[in-house]
């Protein structure tokens, strides 16, 4: 592979996965959504009735996860013991569990080499909450997607076909606020804007506008690297 290593960070439902995958396709890069790993572990904990605070047991489960690429080179599919569970990773149960799982230092340490190995060789956009700060601190380009919690709640509700349900929208917004609090306050790899990151505010943007901004940033960074060689 060739090309930059790009970190794409942001809070839950900020569009990291969809924007990152679309941008990767346009620039000919691979794409990895690291949230799939944490969601996969949370799903496995729920499925096996493992306490989300049982760090030792959760770390033991990590080896049962396998992140695999689709035909377009996007690492967005997850196998558990060779059974694909990708379509089960966005349930409300997983939503409630994933931040608890992700805050554990042992879990993050166990998943760190898995994530870093995927970026070897370049030509990778990796999305998550601590990519530019912890996973890939030397990324050639760091991008942070910033968006209001109200907009994020509307997007998640729309994904679930609940955009007309005010009660469900309020529940989703409350859950996002709860998860933001956990992600930002955790002692290990808290959610924050990476040093030197380009901040892209997506409130009011169409999906196309955000993808275009990310692609433009990558192309500009590639040209800058080329001039420095």
Secondary structure, 3 states (H helix, E strand, C coil): CCCCEEEEEECCCCCHHHHHHHHHHHHCCEEEECHHHHHHHHHHHHHCCCCCCCHHHHHHHHHHEEEEECCCCEEEEEEECCEECHHHCCCHHHHHHHHHHHCCHHHHHHHHHHHHHHHCCCCEEEEECCHHHHHCCCCCEEEEEECCHHHHHHHHHHHCCCCCCHHHHHHHHHHHHHHHHHHHHCCCCCCCCCCCCEEEECCCCCHHHHHHHHHHHHHHHHHHHHHHC
